[in-house]
Amino acid sequence: MSEKPLGFEGLAGAGASAPPPGYSQATPQPQQPSLRLAYQDFFPQILKTGGTLSAPVYERFDVLMQRANQWLQSNPGIEVKTCESLEKIGHRKAPADPDQSVRHEARDKHHMVRGLRVWYGPKSTSSGNPEQLGYINCVPGCLKAGGFLSFPEFERLDVVLSKLNGYLQQQPLPGRIVTIETQDIKFTGTWSPNVMDPDNSCWLESGKAAKLYLFIIRIFYIMGPPQYEEVGMADFVPEVQGSGSVFSFSLPASEPFHSVLSRAHAWIKVQQGIRITNVKTLDIKMHNSAFSSRITIDSQQTSYIEHGKATTVYIRAVRVAYARPRVPLPPSQPLLLTYRTFVPAQLRQGGVMSIPSYEYQHEALQRLMAWLNATGAAVLSAETVELKVHQRKHTDEEGSVYAEFGKEVVVYVSALRLYMHGFYQEPPPEALPAMPPPPKGSSDCLVM
């Protein structure tokens, strides 16, 4: 950890109570007879519009946290389940729309915007005090700065966690951890510590240029008495068979997502003294030797390079984040980890000159909320997962391997995924919102 975690001071809470944000700040939520889980989005507003030669200036991430606390202050009957940082395509003169499910990345320059999604539900206690959020950022230390022909090197994840826990022993968080997030920070051009700002909410990308990805750790917590917790992470990487071929555009076969999560569940069952805070997928770069078929996958690396004019292959792993209190936790029933993915329905297929269209995010959320009401599932955490649209026609929510080809126009759809305790029988179709008809002229559709 190259410096004291950022964002710790000055976030003790919001000021006066404020009304919930409007549509430009938060996704509208559908009314449900029994609210079990929903989310509220807080995306940065434009402070200064961009021009032909200038980039727009957006609010910083700490401002979004203040806005979220104002919203929580005015909604004392809810509790935060989990938090996540989201990326959307930005615009020079208009705020990003987090309700859009499709993200279309051209190979030329475009702006990306990072916002905050707060998943919440009704309070489980009768306390009338509104919750307030805090957060800290932990940045890996730079071991080698790199240069014109070389890239920088950073501390590995186990070293970062060790230093972070040393810091938490000396400076315990004033509250209870709800989410331990791995957030990638992207850089183009020559990297230097002076450009490292994890709270920056807008940056420029280009599919044609090489990008440095640096993983930081962001901890969200509910303010209150210190819990004296350490943090940890356990990674479960899909098994890979074969190496694929760049020349034939084939990818190696890999273990499906449900099998990887089963291994995570088996690990959780034998753990003692920890509290699972959240489960999240993590895309890791696969390294394929140019002189052999050997594939290297290292989830402990905190940085990698995506080469804009070459092919980069990724594998999607499962990362289980947990907190370990200093005071041992009493024995409890083992967590039976399961999941359910809600993919926005496809409305129109893409073509050579067009991209596919999907339902809005709030429509997928309606289906998720109805499913929870029908099953009564116990939710551990939730995430928004980006699924690549293959050949502009279909997604594969169970797939673990995908590639970014140098000059390819990339389309992603944002799905909602629940991680739960226990197995649940699927409700009858009439208990859920009706699905729209599949796109005309094709049998391809998304399986929910």
Salt bridges, closest charged atoms under 4 A:
GLU9 OE2 - LYS4 NZ 2.68
ASP41 OD1 - ARG117 NE 2.62
GLU59 OE1 - ARG67 NH2 2.44
ASP62 OD1 - ARG60 NE 3.70
GLU79 OE2 - LYS81 NZ 2.91
GLU84 OE1 - LYS280 NZ 3.55
GLU87 OE2 - ARG114 NH2 3.29
GLU87 OE2 - LYS186 NZ 2.78
ASP99 OD2 - HIS362 ND1 2.71
GLU105 OE2 - ARG103 NH1 1.88
GLU155 OE2 - LYS163 NZ 2.43
ASP184 OD1 - LYS186 NZ 2.94
ASP197 OD2 - ARG60 NH1 2.54
ASP199 OD2 - ARG60 NH2 3.75
ASP199 OD1 - ARG218 NH2 3.59
GLU205 OE1 - HIS110 NE2 3.75
GLU229 OE2 - ARG275 NH2 2.82
ASP235 OD1 - ARG319 NE 2.63
GLU255 OE1 - ARG263 NH2 2.88
ASP283 OD1 - ARG316 NE 2.70
ASP298 OD2 - ARG156 NH1 2.71
GLU306 OE2 - LYS211 NZ 3.00
GLU359 OE1 - ARG367 NH1 3.14
GLU383 OE1 - LYS280 NZ 3.56
GLU386 OE1 - ARG103 NE 3.46
GLU398 OE1 - HIS258 ND1 2.79
GLU408 OE1 - LYS388 NZ 3.16
GLU426 OE2 - ARG340 NE 3.04
